[in-house]
């Protein structure tokens, strides 16, 4: 995630930090959804959660009661690259 934060920081000073803070908030929101019994849409073997900002998608799976994040990708990335990355996990 550091490269993505760096990308945003290079676009505008302070935006990289905002990106990281936003992801932290979104991970909290994801956990709240999971705890309430709601899961994001399925994407192959994983659930996919879209953040509200920065066009980010989080792929995760549930192992018992734990949320295991398998990948965090920009929504503009090539879907075949994302699929290849996820297939390694």
Backbone bond lengths (Angstrom), bond angles and torsions (degrees), N, CA, C in turn:
res aa  C-N    CA-C-N  psi(-1)  N-CA   C-N-CA  omega(-1)  CA-C   N-CA-C  phi
1 X - - - 1.443 - - 1.518 111.86 -
2 X 1.292 118.04 -18.85 1.453 120.10 -179.16 1.526 111.43 -61.06
3 X 1.332 117.66 -36.88 1.461 120.36 179.77 1.520 111.33 -65.57
4 X 1.323 116.64 -37.74 1.462 119.57 178.62 1.525 110.73 -68.25
5 X 1.324 116.24 -41.18 1.466 120.11 177.37 1.523 109.43 -62.56
6 X 1.318 116.67 -40.46 1.460 120.94 178.42 1.530 110.88 -63.73
7 X 1.327 116.13 -40.64 1.461 120.65 177.00 1.521 110.39 -56.29
8 X 1.339 116.43 -49.38 1.466 120.15 -178.55 1.525 111.66 -67.69
9 X 1.303 116.62 -37.00 1.469 120.32 178.94 1.531 110.68 -64.13
10 X 1.327 116.67 -36.60 1.464 120.50 178.32 1.529 112.01 -68.89
11 X 1.300 116.00 -24.27 1.468 120.07 177.92 1.517 111.14 -76.05
12 X 1.348 115.10 -37.83 1.470 119.69 179.77 1.527 108.22 -161.77
13 X 1.310 115.86 133.03 1.469 120.86 179.62 1.529 110.01 -57.18
14 X 1.331 115.71 131.20 1.457 121.96 179.28 1.513 114.40 91.61
15 X 1.326 117.45 -15.44 1.462 120.92 -177.57 1.526 112.19 -72.27
16 X 1.337 117.57 -30.60 1.459 120.41 176.91 1.520 111.18 -63.87
17 X 1.321 115.97 -42.53 1.474 120.68 177.79 1.529 110.06 -65.36
18 X 1.326 115.94 -41.88 1.465 120.10 178.04 1.524 110.70 -60.63
19 X 1.326 116.00 -40.12 1.468 121.54 178.00 1.528 110.48 -59.19
20 X 1.331 116.69 -49.03 1.468 120.58 -178.82 1.527 111.64 -64.65
21 X 1.317 117.58 -40.25 1.471 120.80 177.55 1.522 110.69 -64.92
22 X 1.325 115.99 -39.75 1.468 120.10 178.41 1.527 110.62 -62.78
23 X 1.337 116.86 -43.46 1.464 119.18 178.47 1.523 111.28 -61.14
24 X 1.312 116.98 -40.60 1.465 120.41 177.98 1.531 110.16 -59.53
25 X 1.321 116.56 -45.08 1.471 120.71 178.00 1.522 111.19 -62.68
26 X 1.318 116.09 -41.55 1.456 120.08 -178.65 1.525 112.19 -68.77
27 X 1.329 117.73 -35.41 1.465 119.55 175.06 1.527 110.03 -63.80
28 X 1.314 117.67 -37.87 1.472 121.15 176.02 1.523 110.23 -63.49
29 X 1.333 116.23 -42.19 1.470 120.68 178.77 1.526 110.17 -64.45
30 X 1.322 117.23 -39.77 1.465 121.12 177.10 1.526 110.26 -60.05
31 X 1.322 116.97 -46.78 1.467 120.32 179.71 1.521 111.38 -61.59
32 X 1.317 117.58 -38.83 1.467 120.62 177.80 1.522 110.92 -63.67
33 X 1.320 116.90 -41.73 1.464 120.31 177.76 1.521 111.23 -62.09
34 X 1.326 116.09 -45.61 1.464 120.76 -179.35 1.525 110.07 -63.69
35 X 1.332 117.11 -43.83 1.467 120.40 179.99 1.522 112.22 -63.43
36 X 1.331 116.64 -28.09 1.465 119.92 178.87 1.533 111.51 -85.99
37 X 1.324 116.33 1.53 1.461 120.53 177.47 1.516 114.16 89.89
38 X 1.324 116.40 5.97 1.460 120.18 179.16 1.522 108.89 -99.67
39 X 1.306 115.13 134.13 1.464 119.91 177.88 1.516 108.97 -121.77
40 X 1.304 114.61 150.03 1.455 120.03 175.70 1.528 108.97 -67.89
41 X 1.305 115.56 170.18 1.462 121.15 -178.96 1.521 111.44 -60.58
42 X 1.319 114.88 150.87 1.467 120.57 177.46 1.519 109.20 -78.36
43 X 1.311 114.47 144.18 1.465 122.84 175.43 1.517 104.83 -138.25
44 X 1.316 115.64 93.36 1.460 119.22 -174.86 1.517 109.84 63.65
45 X 1.320 116.88 -125.48 1.465 121.77 -179.27 1.519 112.80 -84.05
46 X 1.315 117.78 -2.68 1.459 121.41 -173.15 1.526 111.67 -119.49
47 X 1.307 114.47 161.93 1.458 120.91 167.98 1.520 106.42 -90.88
48 X 1.335 116.12 149.62 1.465 120.41 178.93 1.521 108.92 -121.91
49 X 1.306 115.58 128.05 1.457 123.57 -179.19 1.522 108.11 -119.39
50 X 1.335 116.11 126.72 1.461 120.85 179.21 1.518 109.81 -100.36
51 X 1.325 115.74 132.80 1.457 119.70 177.63 1.524 109.24 -78.94
52 X 1.329 115.46 162.49 1.455 120.38 -177.74 1.524 112.78 -78.28
53 X 1.315 116.29 -18.84 1.448 120.75 -173.04 1.535 108.98 -140.44
54 X 1.285 118.67 160.44 1.459 125.23 175.11 1.531 113.68 68.86
55 X 1.313 119.71 9.86 1.472 122.53 176.45 1.524 112.83 49.18
56 X 1.320 115.86 56.82 1.457 121.54 -178.31 1.525 109.35 -114.33
57 X 1.314 115.69 140.20 1.465 121.26 174.11 1.523 108.69 -120.93
58 X 1.321 114.29 134.92 1.459 121.97 -178.33 1.519 107.35 -112.41
59 X 1.321 116.53 124.35 1.457 121.44 177.22 1.523 108.01 -103.29
60 X 1.327 115.66 129.65 1.461 119.57 -176.91 1.513 110.18 -144.08
61 X 1.316 114.57 164.53 1.460 121.09 172.95 1.512 108.70 -133.63
62 X 1.292 115.31 159.84 1.451 121.54 178.04 1.522 108.77 -102.95
63 X 1.316 115.91 127.92 1.458 122.41 174.44 1.518 105.26 -123.99
64 X 1.326 114.86 108.66 1.465 121.35 -170.38 1.532 107.47 56.56
65 X 1.301 118.58 -119.46 1.467 121.15 179.42 1.525 112.37 -103.53
66 X 1.322 116.60 12.35 1.457 120.44 -176.94 1.525 111.38 -100.86
67 X 1.322 115.19 141.54 1.452 122.08 173.53 1.528 107.10 -94.33
68 X 1.315 116.24 119.22 1.462 121.91 179.27 1.535 107.78 -108.95
69 X 1.319 116.08 111.02 1.463 120.60 179.04 1.531 107.83 -79.05
70 X 1.314 115.25 122.42 1.462 121.03 -178.12 1.517 112.68 -99.94
71 X 1.328 116.61 -19.00 1.461 118.53 178.94 1.510 111.69 -174.21
72 X 1.322 114.71 147.43 1.461 122.83 175.25 1.525 105.47 -126.76
73 X 1.337 116.16 118.71 1.457 120.91 -173.27 1.520 110.75 -132.59
74 X 1.300 114.97 150.34 1.454 121.33 171.44 1.530 107.58 -72.16
75 X 1.311 117.34 138.04 1.468 120.51 -178.82 1.528 112.55 -64.88
76 X 1.324 117.07 -17.19 1.462 120.57 -179.77 1.521 112.70 -86.62
77 X 1.332 116.99 -3.38 1.466 119.46 178.55 1.525 109.86 -70.60
78 X 1.308 115.15 152.36 1.456 122.67 179.87 1.540 108.70 -60.97
79 X 1.339 117.86 122.85 1.466 120.59 -179.50 1.528 113.63 -56.04
80 X 1.337 117.69 -32.48 1.464 118.69 179.91 1.529 111.06 -69.90
81 X 1.324 117.64 -32.14 1.465 121.35 176.17 1.524 109.67 -68.47
82 X 1.321 116.16 -41.97 1.469 120.44 178.11 1.524 110.24 -62.51
83 X 1.327 116.17 -46.78 1.473 120.96 179.47 1.529 110.80 -59.82
84 X 1.325 116.61 -41.10 1.465 119.88 179.01 1.515 111.04 -64.51
85 X 1.331 116.97 -42.53 1.464 121.03 178.42 1.526 111.19 -62.39
86 X 1.332 115.87 -44.92 1.464 119.81 -178.50 1.526 112.04 -68.02
87 X 1.321 116.74 -30.65 1.474 119.24 -179.21 1.525 111.87 -68.06
88 X 1.332 117.23 -17.95 1.462 121.56 178.51 1.527 111.61 -80.06
89 X 1.306 117.41 -8.55 1.466 120.98 -173.83 1.488 112.57 -105.94
